[in-house]
Amino acid sequence: MSVDSFHEAHEWIMSGPYNEIGYLYNGYITTNWMLAHVLVYESTWRNTNSDPQFLVYTNYDYTREGILYKVWVTPVSAVGVQEVRPEES
């Protein structure tokens, strides 16, 4: 996915990955830093303005194709925090 502005990145993230992360998928991987940035920002904003639902994590990997930006979440349970790291690749 190629986006040229934060507006495009915001529209793309809010139309799919933002609503699916934590429910259908536990993470999102992209080569576009703007998409990762918007997803982290919106997920953190959601946790700040309401009861936190997820812990938000980020990471990146260098590959031959470029940098892979990773964003993943773990649910905050009623009795504490469940911290699960994704499998190392």
N, C-alpha and C positions, 0 to 999 in steps of 0.2 A: 504494500500500500504506500503510495507516494502522496504526501500532502505538502503544501507550500506555505501554509499559514497556521497560526494557532486556532483561528476560527474553523478552518477545515478539520484540524485535528480534534477540536472540541465536538464538532458535529459527528464525526466518525465514532469517537469513543462513546459519546452519550447515546448513540443510536444502537449500540450493541454491547461491546465489552464491559462498560460500566455497569450495566444491568445484569450481566451474566456472571461476572467474576464473584466468586464466593457462593454462587448458587449452582450454576451449570459447570463452571470451571474454577479451579483454584488459582489460576495464574494466566498471564498474558505475556507473550514474547513478540518483540518487534525489532526491526532494524531502524525504525524511525524514532529519534529521540523525542520529537514533539508529541507523538502518540503516548509514549511512556510518561512523559512529563504531565500531560493532561490527566491521564488515568490516576497517577499518584496524587496530583493536586485535588481532583474531585473526590477520591476515596478518603483522603485526609480531611477534606472539608466536611464530608458527610459525617465522619467520626467526631469532628469538633462541634458541629451544630446539632447533633442528636446523640442519643446513647451509642457509644462505640459498639459496632457489630463485628468488626474485623480488625486484626492487626495487619498493617500494610508493610510489606518488605520489598526491597529492590536489590538488583544486582545486575551485572553485565558480564559478557564474555567476548573476548576478541576472537574472531574467526577470519577465514580467508575472505569472506564476503564483506566483512566489516564488523561493527560492534552489534551484538545482540543485547537489547535491553530487556530485562525481566522484571515483571511486577507480579507478586503473588500475595495472597491473603490467607490468614487463618482465622477461624471464628473465635470470638470471645465467648466463652461459656458462662453460664449463670454462676458456677462455683469457682471460677478462676480462668486462667488463660491456658488455652491449648496451643502450644507452639510446635509446629511441624515444619521442618525444613524440606524443600523439594529435593529430589534425588540429585546428587552431583552428576553432571554430565561430562 
